[in-house]
Amino acid sequence: MTVPIATDQKSLFFRDRLMDWHRPEDRPLPWKENKDIYLIWLSEIMLQQTRTGQVTPYYKRFTGRFPVLESLATAEEEDVMHYWQGLGYYNRARNLHRAAKYIYFDLEGKFPSDYPSWLAIPGVGPYTAAAITSFALGLPHAVLDGNVFRLLSRYFGIFDPIDTGAGKKLFQQLADQLIDRNNPAQFNQAIMDFGATICKPQNPLCDICPLQSKCIAFIEGTIGQLPVKKRSVARKKLVLNYLHITDGEAFLLWRRPPGSIWPGLYELPSLPEDTEVNAHLKKEMGLIPTEVKKVTQLKHQLTHREITATFYRVQISDFKRLKKGDWILVKYKNFTKFAVHRLMKKYFHIFMD
């Protein structure tokens, strides 16, 4: 497809109707309330791979603990991970923390002031750099997220796959042509809000859409076919077994190592596949249980993994015979101090003493 130029009728219609439609107050979000570049950066990192409606409570909690760059840069990683837990994709938090240290210590607390400089920051890609520089600095860089891909592909009738290098380049060129250079922040927010509330993935509100008369997908009846994706995510199946070992007052956790899934987060000790519980407890941990009970099996999905996790509750009289190992003994009352991944939160929500 040839990318439309900014002055053609269809493009002008799109931009004018979109800007007329947008009312920021219709979709209030806490990070829209000011131009603080730290808070805008933080919100954009949180919004990566997470729906807007899910982010708000985590954003408020995180900014309550880390309200300014210094508080984040000087924090311990474990504290950062604790306040991030529940958002998932934990590499975002690690990159955020690493970037905060770099900006605070190496750049003397001065945030980058242009798009290329933001791209050099850990965890910041083209979308995030465009969002930060347009929202905080008023620079004309167009954002490109799922909502924007969907809206542009339908309106312009683009069947080029959005998950290929060529497709992403085409859509970026188109978005850059369309952006309102006099008000890039409002345009970027408008195009994302429109995709999220009107041009939705399922059951889009075409009847009230101000772009309907020139929307190719609506005219040609191809809304359900767009946007096009070439690749589908193949999830690897993973089986995990966990031991909830407790004396009624405390239980065991261990911290996942670097290079694994959920690195640096805490979870229950795991049981190797095809290993008998009692034998493992005695040989590896020095423990003799008074009761072993299989309590539940939970399904959990990550981007590239489909997890089936079986949980065993192991009752013991005390931990006096526990061998030294990577695990730590945690009082139930202190459990909330530890950053755990979502699968663990799901389990403890049901079975916490």
GUPA-152240 format. One record per residue (C-alpha): residue number from 0; x, y, z. Coordinates in Angstrom, 3 decimals, m for minus. Layout:
# residues N
> NUM	X	Y	Z;
...
This chain:
# residues 353
> 0	0.000	0.000	0.000;
> 1	1.111	3.571	m0.713;
> 2	1.136	5.638	2.451;
> 3	m1.385	8.535	2.189;
> 4	0.085	12.009	2.350;
> 5	m0.936	14.390	5.104;
> 6	m2.865	16.695	2.794;
> 7	m5.099	14.190	0.987;
> 8	m8.814	14.413	1.662;
> 9	m9.130	11.080	3.437;
> 10	m6.258	11.879	5.809;
> 11	m7.528	15.384	6.578;
> 12	m10.991	13.995	7.260;
> 13	m9.519	11.409	9.632;
> 14	m7.456	13.929	11.592;
> 15	m10.186	16.593	11.801;
> 16	m12.944	14.210	12.868;
> 17	m10.684	12.477	15.386;
> 18	m9.640	15.747	17.026;
> 19	m13.231	17.015	17.082;
> 20	m14.366	13.780	18.727;
> 21	m11.747	13.699	21.472;
> 22	m12.715	14.953	24.903;
> 23	m9.955	14.182	27.439;
> 24	m12.372	14.456	30.331;
> 25	m14.431	11.545	28.960;
> 26	m11.690	9.066	29.862;
> 27	m9.936	10.426	32.965;
> 28	m6.757	8.626	34.007;
> 29	m4.395	9.645	36.836;
> 30	m1.308	10.008	34.593;
> 31	m3.130	12.478	32.322;
> 32	m3.466	15.029	35.088;
> 33	m0.038	16.652	34.699;
> 34	3.027	16.930	32.464;
> 35	5.482	15.398	34.935;
> 36	7.870	13.492	32.670;
> 37	8.708	10.954	35.396;
> 38	5.054	10.042	35.930;
> 39	4.350	9.915	32.192;
> 40	7.343	7.637	31.648;
> 41	6.271	5.391	34.523;
> 42	2.681	5.123	33.242;
> 43	3.839	4.264	29.727;
> 44	6.066	1.460	30.987;
> 45	3.143	0.082	32.999;
> 46	0.841	0.299	29.990;
> 47	3.127	m1.882	27.891;
> 48	1.316	m5.223	27.399;
> 49	m1.290	m4.338	30.045;
> 50	m4.809	m2.971	29.554;
> 51	m5.415	0.583	30.722;
> 52	m8.203	m0.399	33.113;
> 53	m5.879	m2.786	34.961;
> 54	m3.050	m0.304	35.404;
> 55	m4.710	2.459	37.450;
> 56	m4.610	0.844	40.953;
> 57	m1.027	m0.359	40.444;
> 58	0.021	3.083	39.214;
> 59	m1.418	4.756	42.316;
> 60	0.223	2.223	44.630;
> 61	3.599	2.449	42.879;
> 62	3.683	6.254	42.766;
> 63	2.649	6.355	46.413;
> 64	5.879	4.517	47.231;
> 65	8.068	6.035	44.475;
> 66	6.652	9.528	43.800;
> 67	9.803	10.990	42.203;
> 68	12.821	9.755	40.247;
> 69	15.144	9.814	43.269;
> 70	12.904	7.535	45.326;
> 71	12.908	4.919	42.549;
> 72	16.599	5.231	41.661;
> 73	17.750	4.783	45.255;
> 74	15.372	1.928	46.100;
> 75	16.371	m1.724	46.436;
> 76	15.322	m3.938	43.527;
> 77	13.333	m6.221	45.826;
> 78	11.275	m3.250	47.023;
> 79	10.592	m2.201	43.424;
> 80	9.519	m5.730	42.501;
> 81	7.237	m5.890	45.514;
> 82	5.335	m2.777	44.453;
> 83	5.225	m3.982	40.840;
> 84	3.795	m7.416	41.639;
> 85	0.508	m8.166	39.946;
> 86	1.370	m6.232	36.782;
> 87	3.357	m9.095	35.260;
> 88	6.091	m8.876	32.606;
> 89	8.599	m8.218	35.379;
> 90	11.453	m7.306	33.048;
> 91	9.622	m4.008	32.630;
> 92	10.167	m3.283	36.320;
> 93	13.832	m4.289	36.190;
> 94	14.475	m2.096	33.141;
> 95	12.542	0.754	34.746;
> 96	14.669	0.513	37.885;
> 97	17.902	0.251	35.875;
> 98	16.888	3.262	33.760;
> 99	15.980	5.297	36.849;
> 100	19.455	4.684	38.270;
> 101	21.049	5.673	34.950;
> 102	19.049	8.898	34.633;
> 103	19.495	9.859	38.284;
> 104	23.175	9.007	38.736;
> 105	24.707	9.157	35.243;
> 106	22.558	11.926	33.746;
> 107	22.384	13.808	37.068;
> 108	18.603	13.530	37.197;
> 109	18.078	15.163	33.796;
> 110	15.591	13.320	31.604;
> 111	16.341	12.935	27.872;
> 112	14.840	15.776	25.841;
> 113	14.373	14.157	22.429;
> 114	13.136	10.972	20.777;
> 115	16.523	9.353	19.904;
> 116	17.811	9.888	23.448;
> 117	14.742	8.221	24.933;
> 118	15.219	5.239	22.621;
> 119	18.601	4.684	24.293;
> 120	16.966	4.267	27.731;
> 121	16.528	0.628	28.926;
> 122	12.986	m0.642	28.362;
> 123	11.992	2.218	26.051;
> 124	11.020	1.305	22.476;
> 125	9.551	3.387	19.631;
> 126	6.019	3.495	21.071;
> 127	7.108	4.515	24.568;
> 128	9.592	7.093	23.260;
> 129	6.868	8.601	21.066;
> 130	4.374	8.691	23.933;
> 131	6.790	10.316	26.393;
> 132	8.108	12.939	23.979;
> 133	4.649	13.893	22.721;
> 134	2.823	13.907	26.070;
> 135	5.571	15.484	28.162;
> 136	7.555	17.514	25.622;
> 137	5.012	18.289	22.885;
> 138	7.144	16.723	20.130;
> 139	5.403	15.370	16.975;
> 140	6.112	11.642	17.264;
> 141	3.174	9.331	16.544;
> 142	2.393	6.432	18.872;
> 143	1.684	2.990	17.491;
> 144	m0.056	0.491	19.769;
> 145	m2.718	m2.162	19.267;
> 146	m5.519	0.388	19.253;
> 147	m3.759	2.481	16.596;
> 148	m2.937	m0.509	14.396;
> 149	m6.582	m1.597	14.482;
> 150	m8.047	1.833	13.741;
> 151	m5.667	2.646	10.901;
> 152	m5.935	m0.777	9.268;
> 153	m9.743	m0.575	9.239;
> 154	m10.102	3.050	8.219;
> 155	m7.578	2.830	5.375;
> 156	m8.336	m0.815	4.501;
> 157	m4.773	m2.038	5.039;
> 158	m4.248	m5.813	4.836;
> 159	m0.485	m5.697	5.393;
> 160	0.317	m7.758	8.545;
> 161	0.919	m5.582	11.588;
> 162	3.414	m8.030	13.138;
> 163	6.084	m7.877	10.423;
> 164	8.907	m5.398	10.034;
> 165	7.516	m4.103	6.752;
> 166	4.017	m3.791	8.202;
> 167	5.187	m1.888	11.279;
> 168	7.212	0.469	9.083;
> 169	4.191	1.172	6.858;
> 170	1.886	1.895	9.805;
> 171	4.515	4.080	11.484;
> 172	4.919	6.135	8.312;
> 173	1.147	6.501	8.063;
> 174	0.760	7.543	11.706;
> 175	3.607	10.040	11.336;
> 176	1.856	11.546	8.307;
> 177	m1.434	11.858	10.147;
> 178	m0.282	13.344	13.460;
> 179	m1.417	16.877	14.240;
> 180	1.895	18.705	14.540;
> 181	0.271	21.589	16.383;
> 182	m1.087	19.310	19.078;
> 183	0.707	15.928	18.973;
> 184	m0.149	14.982	22.548;
> 185	m3.894	15.348	22.027;
> 186	m3.720	13.549	18.685;
> 187	m1.858	10.581	20.179;
> 188	m4.242	10.355	23.100;
> 189	m7.241	10.726	20.780;
> 190	m6.200	7.955	18.401;
> 191	m5.549	5.532	21.272;
> 192	m8.780	6.439	23.083;
> 193	m10.761	6.075	19.862;
> 194	m9.398	2.596	19.240;
> 195	m10.078	1.595	22.838;
> 196	m13.655	2.901	23.052;
> 197	m15.107	3.103	19.512;
> 198	m13.053	0.958	17.102;
> 199	m12.881	m1.931	19.559;
> 200	m11.539	m5.400	18.678;
> 201	m14.969	m6.968	19.113;
> 202	m18.313	m5.253	18.513;
> 203	m16.940	m1.861	17.407;
> 204	m19.405	1.027	17.716;
> 205	m19.696	1.696	13.989;
> 206	m23.174	3.215	14.325;
> 207	m21.808	6.210	16.230;
> 208	m18.375	6.342	14.623;
> 209	m17.607	9.797	13.158;
> 210	m15.192	8.164	10.685;
> 211	m17.751	5.699	9.335;
> 212	m18.486	7.424	5.982;
> 213	m14.880	7.054	4.805;
> 214	m13.907	3.853	6.652;
> 215	m12.895	1.250	4.049;
> 216	m13.512	m1.707	6.360;
> 217	m17.050	m0.492	7.135;
> 218	m17.829	0.210	3.489;
> 219	m16.451	m3.125	2.258;
> 220	m17.614	m5.236	5.216;
> 221	m14.118	m6.317	6.277;
> 222	m14.092	m5.073	9.886;
> 223	m13.784	m8.598	11.290;
> 224	m10.763	m9.329	9.077;
> 225	m8.653	m6.400	10.248;
> 226	m6.017	m5.947	11.492;
> 227	m4.104	m8.838	9.920;
> 228	m1.484	m10.773	11.860;
> 229	0.937	m13.100	10.128;
> 230	2.186	m14.943	13.158;
> 231	0.304	m16.461	16.058;
> 232	1.947	m17.031	19.432;
> 233	2.718	m20.698	20.075;
> 234	2.688	m21.374	23.808;
> 235	4.979	m24.020	25.237;
> 236	3.260	m26.297	27.759;
> 237	4.930	m26.298	31.174;
> 238	4.062	m28.523	34.150;
> 239	5.003	m27.314	37.649;
> 240	4.536	m28.868	41.083;
> 241	4.647	m26.833	44.284;
> 242	4.939	m27.712	47.971;
> 243	3.139	m25.533	50.513;
> 244	5.125	m26.729	53.543;
> 245	3.793	m25.352	56.827;
> 246	3.692	m25.878	60.553;
> 247	0.615	m23.681	60.812;
> 248	2.573	m20.581	61.804;
> 249	5.052	m20.271	58.958;
> 250	5.873	m21.750	55.559;
> 251	8.745	m21.945	53.062;
> 252	9.467	m19.750	50.051;
> 253	12.410	m19.579	47.677;
> 254	13.540	m16.956	45.195;
> 255	13.610	m17.795	41.496;
> 256	17.077	m17.473	39.927;
> 257	18.141	m15.188	37.065;
> 258	17.490	m16.597	33.605;
> 259	14.311	m18.444	34.590;
> 260	10.704	m17.366	34.309;
> 261	9.799	m14.847	37.028;
> 262	13.473	m14.171	37.924;
> 263	13.947	m12.654	41.360;
> 264	10.375	m13.312	42.501;
> 265	9.399	m15.583	45.361;
> 266	7.359	m18.773	45.190;
> 267	6.769	m22.024	47.041;
> 268	9.476	m24.714	46.775;
> 269	9.029	m26.818	43.659;
> 270	8.829	m30.585	43.350;
> 271	10.680	m32.141	40.396;
> 272	8.436	m33.943	37.933;
> 273	7.944	m37.687	38.558;
> 274	9.222	m37.321	42.147;
> 275	7.323	m38.690	45.141;
> 276	6.545	m35.991	47.703;
> 277	7.547	m37.810	50.890;
> 278	10.804	m39.062	49.429;
> 279	11.746	m35.593	48.188;
> 280	10.929	m33.976	51.528;
> 281	13.040	m36.478	53.488;
> 282	16.046	m36.632	51.142;
> 283	16.318	m32.998	50.005;
> 284	14.893	m31.107	52.968;
> 285	15.163	m33.407	55.986;
> 286	11.448	m33.108	56.718;
> 287	8.938	m35.807	57.673;
> 288	5.363	m34.630	57.095;
> 289	2.372	m35.460	59.249;
> 290	0.074	m34.976	56.254;
> 291	0.450	m34.496	52.492;
> 292	m2.575	m33.418	50.513;
> 293	m2.978	m32.426	46.864;
> 294	m5.128	m29.324	47.203;
> 295	m5.541	m27.845	43.734;
> 296	m4.373	m27.599	40.144;
> 297	m4.263	m24.171	38.505;
> 298	m3.909	m23.099	34.883;
> 299	m1.861	m19.997	34.104;
> 300	m0.823	m18.396	30.813;
> 301	2.216	m16.337	29.970;
> 302	2.995	m14.903	26.557;
> 303	4.902	m17.988	25.427;
> 304	3.942	m20.565	28.046;
> 305	0.843	m22.416	29.137;
> 306	1.371	m23.552	32.710;
> 307	m0.363	m26.326	34.634;
> 308	0.581	m26.081	38.312;
> 309	m0.249	m28.687	40.948;
> 310	m0.089	m27.647	44.608;
> 311	0.492	m29.948	47.575;
> 312	m0.109	m28.813	51.134;
> 313	2.464	m30.423	53.413;
> 314	1.785	m30.282	57.153;
> 315	4.739	m30.736	59.514;
> 316	5.080	m30.440	63.280;
> 317	8.036	m28.021	63.153;
> 318	11.010	m26.935	61.016;
> 319	13.770	m28.063	63.420;
> 320	15.047	m30.757	61.042;
> 321	15.001	m28.535	57.935;
> 322	18.258	m28.792	55.985;
> 323	20.058	m25.692	54.793;
> 324	18.999	m24.630	51.329;
> 325	17.832	m21.774	49.139;
> 326	14.472	m21.591	50.866;
> 327	13.509	m19.150	53.603;
> 328	11.044	m19.491	56.462;
> 329	8.256	m16.915	56.337;
> 330	5.650	m16.090	58.949;
> 331	2.174	m15.806	57.439;
> 332	1.833	m12.310	58.892;
> 333	4.937	m11.215	56.934;
> 334	3.959	m12.759	53.595;
> 335	2.888	m9.451	52.016;
> 336	6.477	m8.179	52.267;
> 337	7.600	m10.612	49.565;
> 338	7.198	m10.034	45.836;
> 339	5.525	m13.085	44.334;
> 340	4.381	m13.758	40.786;
> 341	0.729	m13.873	39.746;
> 342	0.401	m17.667	39.859;
> 343	1.479	m17.629	43.514;
> 344	m0.933	m14.782	44.277;
> 345	m3.704	m16.810	42.664;
> 346	m2.919	m19.799	44.875;
> 347	m2.548	m17.893	48.141;
> 348	m5.720	m15.936	47.480;
> 349	m7.517	m19.253	47.814;
> 350	m5.418	m21.138	50.355;
> 351	m3.689	m18.605	52.619;
> 352	m4.073	m19.480	56.296;
